[in-house]
């Protein structure tokens, strides 16, 4: 199993299907959307950082494999 960073997607904001409940909890729902937007941006940054880390690791492993093949004569 490969070691990697952990990027967790934020939960989607809940919007009640009942219009009256949506109006009653509008302030909380807006806050949930604001938090989601902030957190999804952090999630995207995390994914990009993990992608860059994985590409670098793959490059290093390819080089190590090339050296291994040279040593073993394969």
C-alpha positions in Angstrom: 0.0 0.0 0.0 1.4 3.4 -0.9 1.8 6.1 1.7 0.0 9.3 0.8 -1.5 12.4 2.2 -5.1 12.4 3.3 -7.5 14.8 1.6 -11.0 14.6 2.9 -13.8 16.2 0.9 -16.1 18.3 3.0 -19.7 17.2 3.4 -22.3 18.9 1.2 -24.5 21.5 2.9 -27.9 20.3 3.7 -30.9 22.3 2.5 -34.3 21.2 3.8 -36.9 20.4 1.1 -39.5 22.2 3.2 -39.4 25.9 2.2 -40.6 27.0 5.7 -37.7 25.1 7.3 -35.3 26.6 4.8 -36.4 30.1 5.7 -36.3 29.4 9.4 -32.8 28.1 9.3 -31.5 30.4 6.5 -28.7 31.8 8.5 -27.3 28.4 9.5 -27.7 27.2 5.9 -25.8 30.2 4.6 -23.0 29.5 7.1 -22.9 25.9 6.0 -22.5 27.0 2.4 -19.8 29.5 3.3 -17.9 26.8 5.2 -18.3 24.3 2.3 -16.9 26.8 -0.2 -13.9 27.5 2.1 -13.3 23.8 2.8 -13.7 22.6 -0.8 -11.0 25.1 -1.8 -8.7 23.7 0.9 -9.6 20.2 -0.4 -8.6 21.1 -4.0 -5.3 22.5 -2.7 -4.7 19.3 -0.8 -5.4 17.2 -3.9 -3.0 19.2 -5.9 -0.3 18.9 -3.3 -0.9 15.1 -3.1 -0.8 14.9 -6.9 2.6 16.7 -7.0 4.0 14.5 -4.2 2.9 11.4 -6.0 4.4 12.5 -9.3 7.7 13.2 -7.6 7.6 9.9 -5.8 7.0 8.1 -9.1 9.9 9.9 -10.7 12.2 8.9 -7.9 11.0 5.3 -8.0 11.6 5.1 -11.8 15.1 6.3 -11.2 15.7 3.8 -8.5 14.4 1.0 -10.7 16.7 2.1 -13.5 19.7 1.9 -11.1 18.4 -1.5 -9.8 18.3 -2.8 -13.4 21.8 -1.5 -14.1 23.1 -3.3 -11.0 21.4 -6.6 -11.7 22.1 -6.5 -15.4 18.5 -6.8 -16.4 
